[in-house]
């Protein structure tokens, strides 16, 4: 079980780092690319898996902190989904400038950064 937890934790850390890293890489362009949505979805799935495995082992967890992180992660995932749909639609219409959405792009990256901060400092 320890190996499974470590693999899930590794995947969770890498996925949230991808969301943040892609945001930083596309900061000036202000777009949400499909990779951000996939990474955010992986972060949500692995986060829930880690939570339920730790609960099944009887560990004492800070449920309020985990609940806040889960809500933020779900908001990031939804915003990334909407942003990547706009990005894909704009590229299908051969108008890449229409895929720009400053609010969605910075919501995804900013909330991912806040979620990382909560994980590190709390």
Backbone as a ProteinNet text record, in pm:
[ID]
protein_1_A
[PRIMARY]
XXXXXXXXXXXXXXXXXXXXXXXXXXXXXXXXXXXXXXXXXXXXXXXXXXXXXXXXXXXXXXXXXXXXXXXXXXXXXXXXXXXXXXXXXXXXXXXXXXXXXXXXXXXXXXXXXXXXXXXXXX
[TERTIARY]
82.1	0	86.2	202.6	292.9	340.4	364.5	407.4	296	173.4	59	42.8	56.6	46.9	156.6	276.9	388.1	370.1	320.8	296.6	186.1	78.4	-30.5	16.5	94.8	146.5	237.5	322.7	410.5	328.1	226.7	141.8	66.4	23.6	-49.4	40.6	161.2	254.9	293.3	321.2	358.6	242.4	121	6.3	-20.9	-13.5	-39.4	77.5	198.3	312.2	295.8	234.9	208.8	107.4	2.6	-97.6	-30.1	48.5	116.6	221.7	300.4	406.1	353.5	245.4	186.2	130.2	74.9	23.6	137.9	249	363.8	416.9	422.3	473.3	384.1	254.4	159.4	106.1	180.3	130.3	93.9	180.7	153.9	44.5	39.3	-63.3	-201.5	-209.5	-335.5	-430.5	-381.1	-465.6	-458.4	-563.3	-565.6	-556.1	-446.6	-425.6	-481.5	-512.5	-571.7	-488.7	-357.9	-274.4	-303.4	-342.7	-376.4	-501.2	-599	-719.5	-688.7	-610.1	-577.5	-497.8	-406.2	-327.7	-414.9	-507.9	-597.8	-689.6	-738	-823	-745.2	-620.9	-537	-511.8	-491.7	-469.7	-593.3	-711.2	-835.3	-852.1	-831.5	-850.3	-750.6	-623.4	-523.7	-543.2	-590.4	-618.3	-728.8	-836.9	-945.6	-897.7	-817.5	-765.9	-678	-591.2	-506.5	-590.4	-692.2	-778.1	-847.7	-907	-982.5	-892.1	-773.6	-680.8	-634.2	-603.1	-561.6	-674.9	-796.9	-911.8	-931.8	-911.8	-931.7	-825.8	-711.8	-607.4	-625.8	-727	-756.8	-668	-607.6	-522.6	-607.2	-553.6	-620.8	-588.6	-690.7	-672.8	-745.4	-697.1	-763.1	-866.3	-990.7	-1093.5	-1129.7	-1124.7	-1157.4	-1052.4	-926.9	-818.8	-829.4	-853.8	-866.4	-990.2	-1097.7	-1218.1	-1195.8	-1124.1	-1092.1	-1005.7	-906.4	-820.3	-899.4	-993.9	-1074.5	-1164.6	-1224	-1309	-1226.3	-1109.4	-1021.2	-979	-947.3	-905.2	-1019.3	-1141.3	-1255.3	-1281.2	-1264.3	-1280.4	-1172.6	-1049.4	-940.9	-975.1	-1027.1	-1059.2	-1169.7	-1273.9	-1384.4	-1336.9	-1261	-1209.7	-1116	-1034.6	-944.9	-1023.9	-1132.7	-1215.7	-1277.3	-1333.7	-1395.3	-1290.1	-1174.8	-1067.6	-1012.2	-994.4	-941.1	-1043.8	-1173.4	-1277.2	-1270.3	-1254.2	-1240.9	-1116.1	-1008.4	-882.9	-900.4	-961.3	-981.8	-1076.1	-1185.3	-1280.9	-1216.5	-1133.2	-1066	-968.7	-899.9	-805.8	-877.4	-993.8	-1071.8	-1125.8	-1157.8	-1208	-1094.8	-971.6	-852.4	-841.6	-881.9	-869	-808.2	-678.5	-617.8	-628	-639.8	-651.9	-784.4	-885.6	-1014.8	-1008.5	-904.8	-890	-832.4	-796.7	-740.6	-849.2	-825.6	-919.5	-839.5	-817.6	-731.9	-788.5	-918.7	-979.7	-966.5	-998.3	-988.4	-844.7	-754.7	-614.9	-556.9	-584.1	-527.5	-605.8	-730.1	-803.6	-742.5	-715.2	-655.2	-519	-432.3	-297.6	-293.4	-370.1	-369.6	-425.2	-536	-592.4	-504.9	-436.3	-340.7	-227.1	-179.7	-74.3	-122.8	-244.6	-300.9	-312.8	-355.5	-369.1	-233.8	-130.6	4	48.5	20.3	56	-13.6	-139.7	-213.3	-149.4	-112.1	-51	83.7	160.3	294.2	290.3	210.4	217.8	117.4	23.1	-74.8	-48.2
-119.8	0	125.8	116.3	231	271.8	173.7	204.3	275.4	229.2	292.7	437.4	461.1	597.9	687.2	634.9	713.8	744.2	647.8	669.8	773.7	761.5	859.3	998.7	1007.2	1136.8	1198	1115.5	1163.4	1216.7	1140.8	1183.8	1311.8	1324.4	1442.6	1566.4	1553.7	1666.8	1706.7	1609.2	1639.5	1705.3	1657.5	1713.1	1857.8	1889.5	2027.9	2117.5	2062	2139	2166.5	2074.5	2097.1	2209	2210.9	2317.5	2452.4	2462.3	2586.8	2621.8	2524.6	2549	2592.7	2531.2	2570.9	2711.8	2746	2882.2	2983.4	2954.7	3045	3055.9	2942.8	2944	3024.9	3027.2	3098.7	3224.7	3281	3394.7	3513.5	3550.5	3666.6	3638.8	3516.9	3482.4	3471.3	3438.9	3425.9	3327.2	3205.9	3099.1	2979.8	2899.3	2773.9	2663.5	2592.1	2486.9	2354.7	2260.8	2134.4	2059.3	2072.6	2003.9	2047.5	2172.1	2219.7	2150.2	2130.3	2061.3	1917.4	1849.8	1710.1	1698.2	1789.6	1788.3	1820	1915.7	1950.1	1833	1763.8	1647.1	1536.8	1514.5	1414.9	1454.3	1583	1628.7	1603.6	1627.9	1603.9	1454.9	1372.2	1227.6	1171.3	1208.1	1155	1212.7	1336.9	1395.1	1320.8	1291.3	1213.4	1073.9	1010.8	876.9	879.4	979	990.4	1010.6	1094.1	1120.5	993	919.2	800.8	688	674.9	572.7	608.1	734.7	775.2	760.5	786.4	768.1	620.8	533.4	390.8	334.2	400.8	355.8	411.7	493	545.9	661.3	732	845.5	965.3	1047	1170.4	1277.6	1326.3	1425	1553.1	1663.9	1792.3	1804.5	1766.8	1758.3	1894.9	1999.6	2131.8	2176.9	2156.2	2192.3	2113.4	1985.9	1901.9	1941.1	1975.8	2020.4	2148.6	2243.6	2368.6	2339.5	2253	2217.1	2148.1	2062.8	1993.1	2089.9	2184.9	2284.2	2368.6	2413.8	2490.9	2408.5	2281.7	2195.8	2174.1	2160.5	2144.9	2272.3	2388.8	2515.6	2527.8	2491.4	2493.5	2401	2283.2	2185.6	2237.5	2295.8	2348.7	2467.1	2556.9	2672.1	2627	2526	2474.2	2407.3	2339.4	2276.6	2382	2486	2592.1	2663.8	2691.1	2759.8	2679.1	2548.8	2467.8	2448.3	2450.7	2445.3	2570.3	2687.7	2812.1	2808.3	2755.4	2744.9	2654.6	2537.9	2444.5	2502.7	2564.7	2624	2735.2	2815.1	2924.3	2869.8	2761.8	2705.3	2633.3	2575.2	2513.4	2618.6	2735.7	2844.5	2924.5	2882	2948.8	3092.6	3114.9	3246.2	3227.6	3199.9	3170.8	3284.6	3408.8	3520.6	3516.2	3446.7	3435.5	3338.7	3256.1	3162.1	3225	3351.8	3423.9	3455.5	3421.8	3456.1	3481.6	3607.2	3645.8	3596.5	3611.3	3573.7	3423.7	3342	3196.9	3152	3206.7	3165	3195.1	3313.1	3349.6	3289.9	3254.3	3179.4	3041.6	2974.8	2840.8	2846	2933.3	2939.2	2993.4	3098.7	3159.7	3067.6	3000.8	2908.1	2785.1	2743.6	2633.4	2675.3	2798.4	2849.4	2858.4	2906	2912.5	2773	2676.7	2539.2	2480.2	2511.9	2467.3	2531.4	2659.7	2728.4	2669.9	2636.8	2574.4	2440.7	2363.3	2231.9	2246.1	2346.9	2362.6	2424.4	2528	2605.2	2564.6	2479.6	2442.5	2302.9
0	0	0	60.9	67.1	-72.5	-157.5	-294.1	-369.7	-353	-420.7	-374.7	-245.6	-194.2	-251	-257.7	-310.6	-459.4	-535.2	-678.5	-696.2	-620.1	-628.4	-588.8	-483.9	-439.6	-545.8	-606.8	-713.7	-830.8	-873	-984.9	-949.7	-824.7	-780.5	-785.6	-736.3	-735	-877.4	-961.7	-1100.3	-1174.3	-1152.9	-1225.7	-1185.2	-1058.1	-1017.6	-1060.2	-1064.2	-1115.4	-1264.5	-1337.1	-1479.8	-1499.7	-1419.1	-1430.6	-1408.6	-1303.2	-1271.3	-1377.6	-1419.6	-1516.8	-1652.5	-1697	-1824.9	-1814.9	-1699.4	-1678.8	-1689.1	-1624.4	-1629.3	-1772.2	-1843.4	-1980.3	-2074.7	-2048.9	-2134.7	-2067.8	-1976.4	-1898.2	-1986	-2077.8	-2163.1	-2265.7	-2315.7	-2414.6	-2352.2	-2224.8	-2149.4	-2215.2	-2238.3	-2290.4	-2196.5	-2200.3	-2125.6	-2229.2	-2230.6	-2329.2	-2276.7	-2365	-2320.9	-2216.8	-2220.7	-2121.7	-1979.3	-1962.2	-1827.9	-1775.7	-1862	-1818	-1780.4	-1861.9	-1832.8	-1702.4	-1681.2	-1558	-1438.3	-1452.3	-1341.5	-1308.1	-1410.8	-1387.7	-1316.9	-1357.7	-1290.7	-1145.7	-1119.6	-981.9	-895.5	-949.8	-874.8	-846.5	-947.4	-930.7	-830.2	-843.4	-750	-610.1	-601.1	-469.9	-396.8	-468.9	-408.1	-369.3	-456.1	-425.3	-300.4	-290.3	-171.4	-45.7	-57.6	57.7	104.9	11.9	52.3	99.6	42.9	92.5	233.2	257	391.7	491.9	448.2	538.1	571.6	474.6	498.7	593.2	600.9	692.2	832.8	852	985	1028.2	934.2	969.4	1009.3	1098.4	1138.2	1034.9	966.9	861.7	897.9	844.6	861.6	749.4	779.7	676.7	619.3	700.5	650	548	578.4	487.5	357.2	367.1	247.9	168.1	236.6	167.8	90	149.1	79.4	-43.3	-27.1	-140.2	-250.5	-213.6	-314	-390.1	-318.8	-385.6	-482	-438.2	-526.9	-648	-625.8	-737	-836.2	-786.8	-876.9	-956.4	-892.3	-964.2	-1072.9	-1040.2	-1138.6	-1255	-1223.6	-1327.4	-1419.7	-1362.6	-1443.4	-1527.9	-1467.9	-1542.3	-1654.2	-1627.8	-1731	-1843	-1808.8	-1912	-2003.8	-1943.8	-2023.1	-2107.3	-2048.4	-2119.8	-2235.5	-2215.3	-2324.5	-2434.1	-2401	-2505.3	-2592.7	-2527.7	-2604.8	-2692.4	-2638	-2712.4	-2834.4	-2814.9	-2926.1	-3031.1	-2986.8	-3081.3	-3162.8	-3098.5	-3169.6	-3273.8	-3241.9	-3338	-3451	-3424.5	-3532.1	-3627.8	-3573.8	-3657.4	-3721.4	-3702	-3755.6	-3707	-3582.8	-3520.1	-3380.4	-3372	-3242	-3141	-3188.1	-3094	-3019.3	-3074	-3006.8	-2888.3	-2881.6	-2770.5	-2645.8	-2654.7	-2541.1	-2440.5	-2315.3	-2210.3	-2082.5	-2054.7	-1942.5	-1810.1	-1791.6	-1663.2	-1637.3	-1736.4	-1717	-1698.7	-1778	-1769.4	-1631.8	-1581.1	-1451.3	-1335	-1356.9	-1254.8	-1237.6	-1348.1	-1342.4	-1273.9	-1320	-1263.4	-1122.5	-1097.2	-963.9	-856.9	-887.3	-788.2	-770.2	-876.1	-861.2	-767.8	-783.5	-695.5	-550.7	-531.2	-395.8	-336.5	-417.3	-369.8	-331.9	-407.6	-373.8	-242.8	-226.7	-102.8	18.6	4.6	115.8	152.2	50.5	77.2	147.8	111.3	168.4	308	326.5	450.3	558	526.9	630.1	683.3
[MASK]
++++++++++++++++++++++++++++++++++++++++++++++++++++++++++++++++++++++++++++++++++++++++++++++++++++++++++++++++++++++++++

